[in-house]
């Protein structure tokens, strides 16, 4: 227990004192999160789906071209 006033303590002791006061989040990230609205239009999702379909189409086309 330190009886010296906080403003007269060293920077290191102040840092330790404030760290003890803050406590810990115990592995939890304190950033606010929200779930995505499933009904809302998502342009990125549409692009991912289109790219996936195009990749499947090209893959099937290339496979049939090679095995004819």
N, C-alpha and C positions, 0 to 999 in steps of 0.2 A: 504494500500500500504506500503510495507516494503522497506526501503532504505538501509538496511544492505545487503552487498554482500552475494550472495548465499553460498559461501564456508565458511562463518562465521556464518551462521544460524544453528539452531539446526537440528538434524536428522528428527524430526517430521515436521518442517517447510519445509525442503527440499523435504520430501516425498509428502506433500500437494502440493507444487509448481509443482513438476514433474507430479503428478496425474492430475492437472489442465491442463498442457500442452498436455498430452497424449490424453485427451478427452475420448469419449466413443464409443463403437461399437453399442450401442442401441439394445442390444439383439441379434446381429448377431455374429455367430461363425466364426472367421476369417480363419478357416482351409480350404484349397483348396479342392474342390470336383470335381470329374469327373464322367460322366455317364458311365455305363458299356457297353461294346460292346456286342450287342445282338447276333452277329454271332460267337463270340469267344467261344471256348469250356470251360465249367466251371465244373470241377470235383465235386465240392461241390453241385452244382445244380443237377447233375446227381445222386449223392448219396441221396439227399433229395427226388427226384422223385422215386428212387428205394425203399427207405424205406417206402414211402407213399403207393406205390403199394403193397408192401409186407404186410403192415399193413392191407390194405383193403382186400387182399386175405385171410389172417389169420382170420380176423374178419368175413368174409362171411363163411369161412369153419367152424369156431366155431359155428356160428349161425345155419348153416344147421345140424351140428352134434347134437346140443341140441334140435332141433325141429323136428327130424325125428321120 
